[in-house]
């Protein structure tokens, strides 16, 4: 039946979906996530479904958000100030948090929080508002949680979720999530503060970064692992600061919600969905390691970004992935307007060893400064914007301070170059915007 069609009538067809890849809103889902009334486009052969795409939603899970703050219910809600030690909080209900802290100043010590089951009726209500998360802090709550274990196996079962303003301080936690769209540490509709010290934070689902930030998030001396997703995401006017952390990501090149746009380990962007204010994104990492298994190490689009790397061991296990990609996007997901949604990045390599290719498109800007003995082995090139946008000036402005070294591995194109350090051309050239060729 592949490629053919039929007219509804008395004839019935039975299909085997056991091994089919099913997607809804560009996200991989399980057969059990389908609900009565869902309409599918199915590719079949020999009465076996090879793939299916949900074109419209019936009575089950929906996508697109409720248009209002929808956080579901909670198995346990704490709304009074206090200290709670050694307690266990569990949930198996749909749209339900295992533990919710609502507007209170609370210390949680040695607790266990487990979201072992329960479906989210709306994916974006889970992403935006913390519905179905294991632990949700909301309404300006001040939460201190230490020596605790937080686990979740539900879709949209984010581990520790901070919604809106407020402060969450976490130390020496073991957090693990296994559902899709389930970050280990997540904030949204934010502007609050999250401080993490020590512990291990692991996600196993697709579209589930170890850390997703729409707040100011600082993590020190922790292990951050995303086994089927990018490691880190910053959205809009927010930040991630890492000190002596070990962060690892492994984004799927087919099952991520943005895989068709770009595969990466760290994404910094503005979605325009209302999750985060428009403004400057800030990423800073000192010490530790950053390991990616697929795609580019850094992907920055549709935002202004300040990025600093200092003494980080960076390993990209994808030989075809760029070190840094600063570009516009197709706007198919609403990330700005195609042709004018580039990024503006100010990147400081401070005592940092870098290797790989840096790519900037003609509607974006990169100002890169190498200082304090930094070394870079790789290329920088300006490419045309894929959507044909009007070019801007100063696409790639590079400064190499005294004591720093750039080892070229191919020909490069820059807007301008200021060098008081060492450039080893290795037979390659640097072409500047005014036509000067350095070699």
BATI-658904 format. One record per residue (C-alpha): x, y, z; residue in one letter. Coordinates in Angstrom, 2 decimals, padded with zeros to 5 digits. Layout:
<pts>
> X_Y_Z_a
...
</pts>
This chain:
<pts>
> 000.00_000.00_000.00_x
> 003.03_002.31_000.17_x
> 002.25_005.57_-001.63_x
> -001.35_004.60_-002.43_x
> -004.62_005.84_-000.95_x
> -008.04_004.39_-000.28_x
> -011.54_005.72_000.25_x
> -013.30_005.09_003.54_x
> -016.08_002.56_003.23_x
> -016.79_-000.96_004.40_x
> -013.22_-002.12_003.82_x
> -010.97_-002.32_006.90_x
> -007.19_-002.47_007.09_x
> -005.21_-003.73_010.09_x
> -001.71_-002.32_010.53_x
> 001.09_-003.39_012.85_x
> 002.57_-000.34_014.63_x
> 004.92_-002.31_016.90_x
> 008.11_-001.06_015.22_x
> 006.84_002.21_013.76_x
> 008.48_005.55_014.50_x
> 005.65_007.85_015.62_x
> 006.09_011.62_015.78_x
> 003.87_014.39_017.10_x
> 004.89_018.05_016.71_x
> 008.36_016.86_015.56_x
> 008.76_014.88_018.80_x
> 009.10_011.12_019.01_x
> 006.31_009.53_021.08_x
> 005.24_006.05_022.07_x
> 002.26_004.16_020.68_x
> 000.62_004.42_024.11_x
> 000.68_008.24_023.84_x
> -001.90_008.18_021.03_x
> -005.49_008.95_021.97_x
> -008.89_008.39_020.42_x
> -009.50_011.04_017.76_x
> -005.86_011.56_016.77_x
> -005.47_011.74_012.98_x
> -002.32_010.17_011.53_x
> -000.44_010.19_008.26_x
> 001.03_006.69_007.97_x
> 003.68_005.23_005.68_x
> 003.07_001.49_005.29_x
> 004.31_-001.59_003.53_x
> 003.09_-005.19_003.78_x
> 000.49_-004.15_006.37_x
> 003.27_-002.86_008.65_x
> 003.49_000.80_009.61_x
> 007.01_002.14_009.05_x
> 006.27_005.60_010.41_x
> 003.34_007.75_011.48_x
> 002.91_011.49_012.01_x
> 000.12_012.97_014.12_x
> -001.50_015.67_011.97_x
> -004.21_016.72_014.44_x
> -005.02_015.88_018.02_x
> -008.09_014.20_019.42_x
> -008.97_013.74_023.07_x
> -005.50_012.96_024.37_x
> -002.25_014.86_024.62_x
> -002.22_018.24_022.91_x
> 000.52_020.61_021.85_x
> 000.58_024.37_021.76_x
> -000.10_025.29_025.38_x
> -003.34_026.21_027.10_x
> -002.89_029.95_026.60_x
> -002.98_030.41_030.38_x
> -000.95_029.18_033.33_x
> -001.91_025.52_033.66_x
> 000.05_023.53_036.22_x
> -002.28_020.65_037.01_x
> -002.36_019.29_040.54_x
> 000.13_018.03_043.11_x
> 000.19_014.91_045.26_x
> 001.72_017.05_048.02_x
> 001.77_020.85_048.26_x
> 003.82_022.79_050.81_x
> 002.60_026.37_051.19_x
> 003.92_027.20_054.67_x
> 007.50_028.01_055.66_x
> 009.37_025.16_057.32_x
> 012.02_022.44_057.28_x
> 011.20_018.93_056.11_x
> 013.65_016.06_056.59_x
> 013.65_012.45_055.42_x
> 010.20_012.60_053.83_x
> 009.12_010.73_050.68_x
> 006.90_012.36_048.07_x
> 005.46_010.31_045.21_x
> 003.11_010.73_042.27_x
> 001.57_008.47_039.64_x
> -001.24_010.81_038.58_x
> -001.73_012.58_035.26_x
> -000.76_016.29_035.18_x
> 000.43_015.95_038.77_x
> 003.60_017.00_040.60_x
> 004.98_014.68_043.24_x
> 005.87_017.74_045.34_x
> 004.94_021.39_044.87_x
> 006.29_024.30_046.92_x
> 003.90_027.22_046.53_x
> 005.17_030.63_047.65_x
> 006.86_029.34_050.81_x
> 010.41_029.43_052.20_x
> 011.21_025.75_052.60_x
> 014.24_023.58_053.41_x
> 014.12_019.97_052.20_x
> 016.84_017.73_053.64_x
> 017.35_014.08_052.71_x
> 013.97_013.79_051.01_x
> 012.98_011.47_048.16_x
> 010.80_012.77_045.33_x
> 009.56_010.24_042.76_x
> 007.31_010.89_039.76_x
> 007.00_007.28_038.60_x
> 003.97_007.54_036.29_x
> 001.28_009.86_034.98_x
> 000.83_011.46_031.57_x
> 000.95_015.15_030.67_x
> -002.19_016.19_028.81_x
> -000.35_019.08_027.14_x
> 003.37_019.05_026.39_x
> 003.85_022.81_026.40_x
> 002.04_023.22_029.72_x
> 004.67_020.84_031.05_x
> 007.48_022.77_029.35_x
> 006.21_026.25_030.25_x
> 004.55_025.84_033.64_x
> 005.98_022.71_035.27_x
> 002.87_020.56_035.03_x
> 003.79_016.89_035.68_x
> 007.28_017.73_037.02_x
> 008.61_015.78_039.98_x
> 009.35_018.91_042.04_x
> 007.82_022.28_041.16_x
> 008.74_025.55_042.92_x
> 006.32_028.37_042.08_x
> 004.87_031.75_043.09_x
> 008.18_033.17_044.32_x
> 009.02_030.20_046.52_x
> 012.44_030.00_048.17_x
> 013.48_026.36_048.16_x
> 016.65_024.90_049.66_x
> 016.98_021.21_048.86_x
> 019.99_019.12_049.86_x
> 021.13_015.50_050.07_x
> 017.99_014.47_048.20_x
> 017.01_012.07_045.41_x
> 014.63_013.18_042.66_x
> 013.51_010.71_039.99_x
> 010.95_010.82_037.20_x
> 009.92_008.41_034.45_x
> 006.95_010.40_033.09_x
> 006.81_012.42_029.87_x
> 007.23_016.10_030.78_x
> 008.43_014.76_034.11_x
> 011.10_017.41_034.62_x
> 013.21_016.78_037.71_x
> 013.60_020.08_039.58_x
> 011.45_022.77_037.92_x
> 011.50_026.44_038.96_x
> 008.62_028.49_037.60_x
> 008.73_032.28_037.50_x
> 010.55_034.34_040.11_x
> 011.96_032.93_043.32_x
> 015.14_031.15_044.33_x
> 015.99_027.46_044.30_x
> 019.22_026.28_045.94_x
> 020.15_022.62_045.45_x
> 023.16_020.79_046.83_x
> 024.34_017.20_046.54_x
> 021.26_015.92_044.74_x
> 020.87_012.82_042.62_x
> 018.35_013.71_039.91_x
> 017.43_011.37_037.06_x
> 014.64_011.62_034.48_x
> 013.76_009.11_031.78_x
> 010.75_010.56_029.94_x
> 010.85_012.75_026.85_x
> 010.78_016.54_027.41_x
> 012.11_015.98_030.92_x
> 015.13_018.08_031.84_x
> 016.97_017.29_035.05_x
> 017.06_021.01_035.99_x
> 014.59_023.35_034.33_x
> 013.18_026.82_034.70_x
> 010.58_028.51_032.53_x
> 008.56_031.71_032.26_x
> 011.44_032.78_034.39_x
> 013.75_035.43_035.64_x
> 014.37_033.67_038.93_x
> 017.59_032.25_040.37_x
> 018.74_028.63_040.59_x
> 021.97_027.69_042.39_x
> 023.27_024.11_042.27_x
> 026.31_022.71_044.07_x
> 027.51_019.13_043.83_x
> 025.55_016.07_042.82_x
> 024.63_014.28_039.60_x
> 021.87_015.40_037.22_x
> 020.96_013.00_034.41_x
> 018.30_012.97_031.70_x
> 017.60_009.97_029.47_x
> 014.73_011.13_027.24_x
> 014.69_013.03_023.97_x
> 014.36_016.84_024.14_x
> 015.58_016.64_027.72_x
> 018.69_018.74_028.40_x
> 020.50_018.32_031.68_x
> 019.87_022.05_032.21_x
> 017.27_024.24_030.46_x
> 017.50_027.87_031.56_x
> 015.03_030.73_031.46_x
> 016.52_032.04_034.71_x
> 019.97_032.75_036.11_x
> 021.31_029.25_036.78_x
> 024.69_028.61_038.41_x
> 026.05_025.07_038.78_x
> 029.28_024.17_040.59_x
> 031.13_020.87_041.00_x
> 028.37_018.77_039.47_x
> 027.97_016.09_036.80_x
> 025.44_017.04_034.11_x
> 024.51_014.30_031.64_x
> 021.94_014.26_028.83_x
> 022.02_010.81_027.24_x
> 019.63_011.55_024.35_x
> 019.55_015.34_024.18_x
> 021.74_018.41_024.00_x
> 023.45_019.04_027.32_x
> 022.49_022.68_027.90_x
> 019.97_025.23_026.62_x
> 019.63_028.96_027.36_x
> 016.61_030.83_026.12_x
> 016.53_034.62_025.84_x
> 017.62_037.04_028.55_x
> 018.92_034.39_030.93_x
> 022.13_032.63_031.87_x
> 024.01_029.46_032.71_x
> 027.24_029.68_034.71_x
> 029.22_026.47_035.20_x
> 032.24_026.05_037.46_x
> 034.21_022.80_037.56_x
> 031.33_020.82_036.09_x
> 031.37_017.81_033.80_x
> 028.67_018.27_031.16_x
> 027.89_015.69_028.48_x
> 025.26_015.66_025.74_x
> 024.16_013.32_022.96_x
> 021.42_014.97_020.89_x
> 019.54_012.73_018.47_x
> 019.86_013.75_014.82_x
> 016.30_012.57_014.12_x
> 014.19_012.66_017.29_x
> 014.95_016.08_018.74_x
> 012.28_018.74_018.23_x
> 014.86_020.92_016.47_x
> 017.01_018.18_014.91_x
> 016.02_019.21_011.38_x
> 017.23_022.76_012.14_x
> 020.51_021.92_013.85_x
> 022.10_019.19_015.95_x
> 024.24_020.52_018.78_x
> 025.45_020.13_022.36_x
> 024.74_023.63_023.68_x
> 021.93_025.76_022.22_x
> 021.51_029.47_022.98_x
> 018.49_031.06_021.31_x
> 015.31_033.10_021.55_x
> 012.17_031.14_020.72_x
> 009.75_034.12_020.72_x
> 007.20_031.88_022.48_x
> 007.02_034.07_025.57_x
> 009.14_031.71_027.67_x
> 011.85_034.32_028.19_x
> 012.36_038.05_027.80_x
> 014.23_039.20_024.71_x
> 017.73_040.32_025.65_x
> 021.25_039.10_026.23_x
> 021.91_035.43_026.90_x
> 025.00_034.73_029.02_x
> 027.01_031.50_029.05_x
> 030.13_031.15_031.17_x
> 032.09_027.98_031.89_x
> 035.26_027.71_033.95_x
> 037.15_024.45_034.40_x
> 035.61_021.03_034.08_x
> 034.74_019.44_030.75_x
> 032.15_019.79_028.01_x
> 031.64_016.70_025.84_x
> 029.35_016.39_022.82_x
> 028.61_013.24_020.84_x
> 026.71_014.66_017.87_x
> 026.56_017.86_015.85_x
> 028.00_021.26_016.71_x
> 029.38_022.04_020.15_x
> 027.67_025.47_020.31_x
> 024.70_026.64_018.23_x
> 023.57_030.25_018.71_x
> 020.66_031.81_016.81_x
> 018.17_034.69_017.08_x
> 019.69_036.24_020.22_x
> 022.51_038.40_021.56_x
> 024.97_036.34_023.59_x
> 027.97_036.87_025.85_x
> 030.05_033.69_026.05_x
> 033.19_033.04_028.09_x
> 035.22_029.83_028.24_x
> 038.17_029.46_030.61_x
> 040.17_026.30_031.15_x
> 037.43_023.96_029.89_x
> 038.30_020.59_028.36_x
> 036.12_020.59_025.23_x
> 035.63_017.31_023.36_x
> 033.44_016.96_020.27_x
> 033.16_013.32_019.25_x
> 031.44_014.27_015.98_x
> 034.20_014.97_013.48_x
> 031.74_016.82_011.22_x
> 030.41_019.11_013.95_x
> 031.53_022.73_014.24_x
> 033.02_024.18_017.39_x
> 030.70_027.19_017.15_x
> 027.89_028.03_014.70_x
> 026.49_031.58_014.81_x
> 023.69_031.77_012.25_x
> 020.08_032.56_011.48_x
> 017.47_029.82_011.24_x
> 014.58_028.86_008.96_x
> 011.96_030.39_011.33_x
> 009.85_027.25_010.85_x
> 009.56_027.04_014.64_x
> 008.84_030.72_015.16_x
> 012.40_031.67_016.13_x
> 012.27_035.15_014.63_x
> 011.88_036.07_010.96_x
> 013.80_034.14_008.32_x
> 016.59_036.25_006.86_x
> 016.80_038.57_009.88_x
> 017.09_036.20_012.84_x
> 020.84_035.93_013.11_x
> 022.83_035.99_016.35_x
> 025.20_038.55_017.82_x
> 027.92_036.87_019.87_x
> 030.73_038.31_021.98_x
> 033.03_035.39_022.72_x
> 036.03_035.49_025.07_x
> 038.49_032.59_025.19_x
> 040.35_033.18_028.46_x
> 043.20_030.73_029.05_x
> 041.27_028.35_026.83_x
> 042.29_025.65_024.34_x
> 039.95_025.49_021.34_x
> 039.80_023.18_018.33_x
> 037.38_022.99_015.41_x
> 035.60_025.20_012.92_x
> 033.75_028.43_013.67_x
> 030.98_029.38_011.24_x
> 029.20_032.74_011.05_x
> 026.55_033.62_008.50_x
> 026.09_036.97_006.79_x
> 023.19_038.12_009.01_x
> 025.10_037.42_012.24_x
> 028.01_038.95_014.15_x
> 030.87_037.33_016.04_x
> 033.39_039.32_018.06_x
> 036.01_036.86_019.31_x
> 038.85_037.69_021.70_x
> 041.65_035.29_022.65_x
> 043.53_036.19_025.82_x
> 045.70_034.84_028.66_x
> 047.56_032.24_026.62_x
> 044.60_030.82_024.72_x
> 045.20_028.61_021.70_x
> 042.88_027.89_018.78_x
> 043.44_025.18_016.19_x
> 040.88_025.50_013.43_x
> 039.15_027.85_011.00_x
> 036.73_030.78_011.03_x
> 034.57_031.41_007.98_x
> 031.70_033.67_006.94_x
> 028.98_031.89_004.95_x
> 025.87_033.13_003.16_x
> 022.66_033.14_005.16_x
> 020.64_030.11_004.06_x
> 017.44_032.16_003.80_x
> 018.98_034.90_001.63_x
> 018.80_037.59_004.28_x
> 020.39_041.02_003.84_x
> 024.00_040.92_004.97_x
> 025.16_042.95_007.97_x
> 028.63_044.32_008.66_x
> 031.26_043.00_011.06_x
> 030.36_039.34_010.68_x
> 033.63_038.07_012.14_x
> 035.92_040.40_014.11_x
> 038.84_038.61_015.78_x
> 041.40_039.85_018.32_x
> 044.41_037.75_019.34_x
> 046.15_039.14_022.40_x
> 049.83_038.76_023.29_x
> 050.78_035.20_024.21_x
> 047.90_033.58_022.32_x
> 048.20_031.32_019.27_x
> 045.98_030.50_016.29_x
> 046.91_027.40_014.26_x
> 045.06_027.41_010.93_x
> 043.72_024.12_009.56_x
> 042.17_025.63_006.42_x
> 041.53_028.90_004.58_x
> 039.56_031.50_006.55_x
> 037.40_034.57_005.92_x
> 037.09_037.39_008.46_x
> 035.82_040.93_008.56_x
> 038.89_042.16_010.42_x
> 041.79_040.83_012.48_x
> 043.89_042.40_015.24_x
> 046.78_040.18_016.27_x
> 049.47_040.73_018.88_x
> 049.92_036.99_019.24_x
> 051.09_034.19_016.94_x
> 049.35_032.90_013.82_x
> 050.66_029.68_012.29_x
> 049.26_029.72_008.75_x
> 050.39_026.18_007.85_x
> 050.08_027.05_004.14_x
> 046.55_028.50_004.46_x
> 045.25_032.06_004.11_x
> 043.03_034.55_005.92_x
> 040.98_036.80_003.62_x
> 039.64_040.02_005.15_x
> 036.54_041.96_004.11_x
> 038.65_044.67_002.44_x
> 040.25_042.07_000.16_x
> 043.53_041.74_002.06_x
> 044.89_038.21_001.98_x
> 047.14_037.22_004.88_x
> 049.42_034.22_004.61_x
</pts>
